[in-house]
């Protein structure tokens, strides 16, 4: 029998792919990159609050208490996720959908590297091999169209910079979100996840609304005008978050990340079938290398 956390990870990856598809569509002329990022949180927040409150009332346990670090984890993780999502939306304008998602998936490799530098966590030989394999994959994916330019231009171009930045921010958000769920005083994994999701999306919505009103006048009106499509982005965002957060409460994040790499396959299918984008052999090779690197790192490293 397949364990629940595995099914939840696959579900989260599937809905996250759908959400990125909608987000890419909205960011191509309808909304700005920040507007599309805000729409994701704004339309998910009310649904998350209703689901959390409704489940707490239905289960008869009420809303549980949260620890002192809960809001620190929520706010820091929420900011990191906003920056990560913004980077991904900007990345979609640079390269195709599947390549953009694969760049984002370097979050696992970056987590290992940050742990080694900051915390002194040791990396095994298979882990080092996986990181080196991932580096090769990133260099292959970061090659500029047409092959023009030298090695430094390929590495320093806008696409890999945005992808690597998004991976770093997503790594920070994953760690702090897991910390937030552990600060919820409940044995119910789903309730812990929902309380964290509701708090995070509410904080993100209020923070981004305030910024957009000041920094991008008129963008809030456009987000409301796009509600016919944006609300579905909120639904897929919520379902993806529920899957990730609940899986993190049941299993080590490394294993959840490993199963979540199925998102690369989902995104490749979406890139070809829905966006009619052409994936070159070089890009396929890079996707395979990065995916293999991440799987090796989380399974063997």
Buried (B, 14 or more C-beta within 10 A) or exposed (E): EEEEBBEBBBBBBBBBBBBBBBBBBBBEEBBBBBBBBBBBBBBBBBBBBEBBBEBBEEEEEEBBEBBEEBBBBBBBBBBBBBBBBBBBBBBBBBBBBBBBBBBBBBBBBBBBBBBBEEEEEEBEEEBBBBBEBBBBBBBBBBBBEEEEEEEEEBBEBBBBBBBBBBBBBBBBBBBBBBBBBBBBEBEBBBBBBBBBBBBBBBBBBEBBBEBBEEEBEEBBEBBEEBBEBBBBBBBBBBBBBBBBBBBBBBBEBBBBBBBBBBBBBBBBEBBBEEBEBEBEEEBBBBBBBBBBBBBBBBEEB
